[in-house]
Amino acid sequence: MLAQLQELLDQGRASAAALTTAAQLDEWYSTYLGKKGALTTVLRGIGSLPAEDRPQAGKDANTVKVALEELYRARSEAIEREALQAELASGALDVFLPGRPASLGMMHLSSQTLREITAVFSRMGFGVLRSPEVEDDNTNFQLLNIPPHHPARDMWSTFYTDQPGLLLRPHTSPGQIYAMKKFAPEPFRVILPGKCYRYEQVTSRSEMMFHQVEAIAVGENITMGDLKGVLTYFARAMFGSERKVRLRPSYFPFTEPSAEVDIECYLCEGKGCPMCKHSGWLEILGSGMIHPQVLRNGGYDPERYSGFALGMGPERIAILRHNITDIRYFFGNDLRFLEQFA
Ligand code: PHE
């Protein structure tokens, strides 16, 4: 009996050492200590021993039972501890991993272009003014020589609000009125950059929101020659010193005479290509000599003062400089586009 018990304990000890999972441990328990386990079988055999041997056998069996139970407890603790350690190790924070690099912001291409334009004009002595994006009909149209119901209003597809007379400006030209009223009757020159809105089909060539930069100069003896000089300086600063500039007669209600300004196509250098629609020229802005009535509306006597104004789209300028195929990229927030200009 004793030998049998000893063997049972040895076996139990050896097999317990190899247990690694809770399921294996359960199985081990039923093999050795369960109702149908090895120890129970041995205990059952005690009854058939001679009466004088039974107490000793019972004692021995109990010692082995306690030893097996202790084995079970120790192994079960060890397995639990190992499982916990494995779990901790797998979810561990490695404090030595390098951090994720913080992504540095960059200036939007429109802002970059606006800054460049501002820099070029400031070299010619132009200051910078801001004017409202939500505008009234009077400043946006009437003071610029565009009466209500005049067909010239169709040149600007305008967002109107449900408040009568209040609209989103479709161009920065109402800024001319603010600038003149601010400086009258002194001579001045400023640019007015800002956002504009147009109620138009959004296409690769036109967005419903975009920027414009208005430039205006008012003083005595300001002529079309001054306008042309400023335009040439600007175009060469932005597009290269060899770039040819052309003024083409045009119409705006608030300038007289008016001119649209083209630069020689930089892709084909004037030979004609799809970019310039085979004309050799690319339109970059509208301009003209401020209409006498508009000067008067701004507080200047047109007998004494004259001035020029021009308005350009910085997105259009960036499109031409970088050969961008679609204006919608500017405000589509796609980093793959924006990061090209970092
Ligand atoms: N405001 C005009 C436009 O948006 C451009 C312009 C500005 C023309 C100044 C003449 C003088 O089309």
Residues whose N, C-alpha, C, O or C-beta is under 5 A from the ligand:
A	BS01	LIG	P170 H171 S173 F252 T255 G286 S287 G288 A309 L310 G311
